Amino acid sequence: MTSATPRPKPPAVSVRHRPKARLIATDLDGTLLRDDKTVSDRTVAALAAAEEAGIEVFFVTGRPARWMDVVSDHVHGHGLAICGNGAAVVDLHGGADGHRFVKLRELRRAAALDVVHLLRAAAPGTSFAVERSGGLHHEPTYPPLHLEPGESVALAEKLLAEDSDVADQPILKVLAYHPELAPDDFLVVARAAVLDRAEITRSSPSALLEISGPGVSKASTLELCCAERGITPAEVVAFGDMPNDIEMLTWAGTSYAMGNAHPDVLAAASGCTVANNEDGVAVVIEQILSEQQGR
């Protein structure tokens, strides 16, 4: 996704000397996917070539598992994805109707309620949705920002109640929308109000915040997955375009902001590639493979 804020023109893609890449971690929307939500033939070929060369590919996204059909046909090897900004690790091998949760890092109900109350006070007019492992639930005033209707509609306090019909489904994140605040301003206000009770980020061009459990981010879940495989940060190459990618980009040994990235992402990444509509991820993967084959 893109931001309306003016951006500096990205430099030409370059690949500097680095340890051999063992894992590629890439965001989806605004990064791997083109604006029409497709994966280009060039990118499909680059992903397959990376896996064939022994480099694992992780899709790392804010999307819920049920929205991963856009890349389910392009998984190779382990077929794992990190969804919900780190709240879930999902096995995509079963296809769109067979995604299986491998790891869940939930937002506790009490913390979610605290966040709702704090944001109502700090930013009056905020409306909420609750993303659980089984689907989305939202308030009556929450706008239709997603690809599907809510499973249930009620005030956030009721959606988060202990006796809710879906109380047995882990909370993956809370979504907060403000109709008037600028997206980055809303993020600043929310972080100041919530402090360390939860992780707050954004990936939408609108004033929509994504709220996860304390310490839960794309970076922290990717770090757990890499540790299980004996992969160090120096062996990871990461790609992203929006603020919810920043922690991952700064954690990875090598990282690339897309040419269409938010200015804060351009500042955080160690490198820059061309825009998502120009196959910026594929451009870098091709260069990485060429470099490693030449060693």
Buried (B, 14 or more C-beta within 10 A) or exposed (E): BBBEEEBEEBEEBEBEEBEEBBBBBBBBBBBBBBEEEEBBEBBBEBBEBBBEBEBBBBBBBBBBBBBBEBBBEBBEEBBBBBBBBBBBBBBBBEEBEEBEBBBBBBBBBEBBBBBBEBBBEBBEEBBBBBBBBBBBBBBEEBEEEBEEEBBBBBBBEEBBBEEBEBBEBBBBBBBBBBEEBEBBEBBEBBBEBBEEBBBBBBBBBBBBBBBBBBEBBBBBBBBBBBEEEEBEBEBBBBBBBBBBBBBBBBBBBBBBBBBBBBBBBBEBBBBBBBBBBBBBBBBBBBBBBEBBEEE
